[in-house]
Amino acid sequence: MGYCSEEMETTLVYDKVGKFWRAYTNVPAHLTKFNKQGWEVDKIVQEDGRMIAAFYHAPANAVSIRSAKRDKRSMTEEQRVAAADRLRKARAQKGE
């Protein structure tokens, strides 16, 4: 049965003394992400043989706090063409 959307959450806690992150999640996409990113599993919560939640831990450098504002890069048409040319040349050199 799992959790309904209103009950799903992900919690991150930083342990300053131990210099590591602890996480709990029951959000399916976050379960997948933590597993793929190599977070170590401390405990798995299962229902009918499938994982519905988990507790994880990871070193301090596993999380990066970024700016909430995400300014989109603005380029002139000339800059865009020049960047495309540089990328094309770099890809051609890599294929040699």
C-alpha positions as CSV (number, residue, x, y, z in Angstrom):
1,M,0.0,0.0,0.0
2,G,2.8,2.4,0.8
3,Y,2.2,6.1,1.5
4,C,-0.2,8.6,-0.1
5,S,1.3,11.8,-1.5
6,E,0.4,13.9,1.5
7,E,2.4,11.5,3.7
8,M,5.6,11.4,1.6
9,E,8.6,13.3,2.8
10,T,12.4,13.4,2.8
11,T,14.3,14.7,5.8
12,L,18.0,15.5,5.9
13,V,19.9,16.1,9.2
14,Y,23.5,17.1,9.4
15,D,25.6,15.8,12.3
16,K,28.3,18.5,12.9
17,V,30.3,16.4,15.4
18,G,30.4,13.3,13.2
19,K,30.5,15.3,10.0
20,F,27.9,13.3,8.1
21,W,24.4,13.6,6.8
22,R,21.5,11.4,7.8
23,A,18.4,11.0,5.6
24,Y,15.0,9.5,5.8
25,T,12.7,9.2,2.8
26,N,9.6,7.5,1.7
27,V,9.5,9.4,-1.7
28,P,10.1,6.8,-4.4
29,A,12.2,9.1,-6.6
30,H,14.4,10.0,-3.7
31,L,14.8,6.4,-2.7
32,T,16.1,5.7,-6.2
33,K,18.3,8.8,-6.1
34,F,19.9,8.0,-2.7
35,N,20.6,4.5,-3.9
36,K,22.2,5.6,-7.2
37,Q,24.3,8.3,-5.5
38,G,25.8,5.7,-3.2
39,W,24.3,6.8,0.2
40,E,24.7,3.9,2.7
41,V,21.5,2.3,3.9
42,D,21.0,2.1,7.6
43,K,17.5,0.6,7.7
44,I,14.9,-0.3,5.1
45,V,11.2,-0.3,5.7
46,Q,9.4,-2.9,3.6
47,E,5.8,-3.7,2.9
48,D,4.8,-6.8,1.0
49,G,8.4,-7.4,0.1
50,R,9.1,-4.0,-1.5
51,M,11.0,-1.0,-0.1
52,I,8.7,1.8,0.8
53,A,11.1,3.9,3.0
54,A,14.7,4.0,4.1
55,F,17.2,5.6,6.4
56,Y,20.6,6.6,4.9
57,H,23.9,8.2,5.9
58,A,26.6,9.9,3.8
59,P,29.7,12.0,4.4
60,A,29.5,15.8,4.7
61,N,30.5,16.4,1.1
62,A,27.5,14.5,-0.2
63,V,25.2,17.5,0.0
64,S,25.7,20.9,-1.6
65,I,23.5,23.8,-0.6
66,R,22.9,26.1,-3.6
67,S,21.2,29.3,-4.3
68,A,17.4,29.1,-4.5
69,K,17.5,31.7,-7.3
70,R,18.3,30.2,-10.6
71,D,19.1,32.9,-13.1
72,K,19.0,31.7,-16.6
73,R,22.1,32.4,-18.6
74,S,21.5,35.0,-21.3
75,M,23.6,35.0,-24.4
76,T,23.5,37.1,-27.5
77,E,23.1,35.3,-30.9
78,E,26.8,35.9,-31.6
79,Q,27.8,34.3,-28.3
80,R,25.5,31.3,-28.9
81,V,27.0,30.7,-32.4
82,A,30.6,31.0,-31.0
83,A,29.8,28.6,-28.1
84,A,28.2,26.1,-30.6
85,D,31.4,26.3,-32.8
86,R,33.7,25.7,-29.8
87,L,31.6,22.7,-28.8
88,R,31.6,21.3,-32.3
89,K,35.4,21.6,-32.5
90,A,35.9,20.0,-29.1
91,R,33.6,17.1,-30.0
92,A,35.5,16.6,-33.3
93,Q,38.8,16.6,-31.5
94,K,37.5,14.0,-29.0
95,G,36.4,11.7,-31.9
96,E,39.8,11.7,-33.5
